[in-house]
Amino acid sequence: MLGFKSIPSAQRFLTTHAAIYNAFDFQRHMISRSKLKLFRARANWGWNQAAA
């Protein structure tokens, strides 16, 4: 909260951050390298579609 001007401002940031973080965060120790590359490629594709 120290870096935010208000509680609604913090909530907006944290909601967006959580959605983006969850799209790119994978439990690497639980999947193979090839699956990780596939998941990251899909996440990047989705991000590019949303940002375009």
MISEZA-103549 format. One record per residue: residue number from 0; x, y, z of N, C-alpha, C in turn. Coordinates in pm, whole numbers. Layout:
BEGIN
PT seq    n.X    n.Y    n.Z   ca.X   ca.Y   ca.Z    c.X    c.Y    c.Z
PT NUM      X      Y      Z      X      Y      Z      X      Y      Z
...
***
This chain:
BEGIN
PT seq    n.X    n.Y    n.Z   ca.X   ca.Y   ca.Z    c.X    c.Y    c.Z
PT   0     81   -120      0      0      0      0     85    126      0
PT   1    209    119     40    289    239     53    311    311    -79
PT   2    314    237   -190    340    300   -319    216    346   -393
PT   3    100    326   -336    -24    361   -404    -91    480   -337
PT   4   -161    559   -418   -226    679   -366   -356    646   -292
PT   5   -421    538   -334   -548    502   -270   -569    352   -277
PT   6   -662    304   -200   -694    161   -200   -750    117   -335
PT   7   -842    192   -397   -890    149   -530   -778    141   -634
PT   8   -683    230   -626   -569    227   -717   -488     99   -697
PT   9   -464     64   -575   -391    -59   -545   -469   -181   -592
PT  10   -599   -181   -571   -681   -294   -612   -680   -313   -764
PT  11   -688   -204   -839   -683   -214   -985   -550   -274  -1031
PT  12   -442   -225   -972   -311   -277  -1009   -298   -425   -974
PT  13   -336   -461   -853   -317   -599   -809   -406   -696   -887
PT  14   -524   -655   -926   -611   -740  -1006   -547   -767  -1142
PT  15   -497   -664  -1205   -432   -679  -1335   -304   -760  -1322
PT  16   -225   -730  -1221    -99   -801  -1199   -123   -949  -1178
PT  17   -224   -985  -1101   -253  -1125  -1074   -289  -1200  -1202
PT  18   -369  -1137  -1288   -408  -1203  -1413   -287  -1227  -1502
PT  19   -200  -1128  -1512    -81  -1142  -1596     16  -1242  -1534
PT  20     37  -1233  -1404    129  -1323  -1335     85  -1468  -1351
PT  21    -44  -1494  -1336    -95  -1630  -1348    -81  -1684  -1489
PT  22    -83  -1599  -1589    -68  -1644  -1728     74  -1689  -1757
PT  23    172  -1628  -1692    312  -1657  -1723    384  -1739  -1617
PT  24    322  -1763  -1503    388  -1836  -1395    351  -1984  -1404
PT  25    452  -2069  -1420    429  -2213  -1428    514  -2280  -1322
PT  26    465  -2391  -1272    542  -2470  -1176    644  -2552  -1255
PT  27    761  -2494  -1277    860  -2553  -1367    907  -2690  -1321
PT  28    910  -2714  -1193    959  -2843  -1145    859  -2956  -1169
PT  29    736  -2922  -1209    633  -3024  -1225    606  -3061  -1371
PT  30    671  -2991  -1467    647  -3019  -1608    779  -3029  -1682
PT  31    774  -3094  -1797    895  -3110  -1877    930  -2978  -1947
PT  32   1052  -2970  -1995   1099  -2850  -2064   1017  -2823  -2190
PT  33    984  -2928  -2264    907  -2909  -2387    767  -2855  -2356
PT  34    703  -2904  -2250    572  -2852  -2212    583  -2707  -2166
PT  35    688  -2675  -2092    709  -2538  -2046    721  -2443  -2165
PT  36    797  -2482  -2267    812  -2398  -2386    678  -2380  -2456
PT  37    597  -2485  -2462    466  -2476  -2523    374  -2382  -2445
PT  38    372  -2397  -2314    289  -2310  -2230    331  -2164  -2241
PT  39    460  -2139  -2243    508  -2001  -2255    475  -1942  -2392
PT  40    485  -2023  -2495    450  -1976  -2630    302  -1939  -2636
PT  41    217  -2022  -2576     74  -1991  -2573     46  -1865  -2492
PT  42    113  -1849  -2380     93  -1730  -2297    138  -1605  -2373
PT  43    251  -1614  -2441    299  -1500  -2519    205  -1467  -2633
PT  44    151  -1571  -2700     55  -1547  -2807    -68  -1475  -2754
PT  45   -118  -1523  -2641   -236  -1458  -2580   -208  -1315  -2540
PT  46    -89  -1291  -2488    -50  -1155  -2448    -43  -1064  -2570
PT  47     15  -1114  -2678     25  -1034  -2801   -113  -1003  -2858
PT  48   -205  -1098  -2851   -341  -1075  -2899   -412   -970  -2813
PT  49   -391   -975  -2682   -457   -880  -2592   -397   -741  -2606
PT  50   -266   -733  -2633   -199   -604  -2640   -216   -537  -2776
PT  51   -255   -614  -2876   -268   -558  -3011   -392   -473  -3027
***
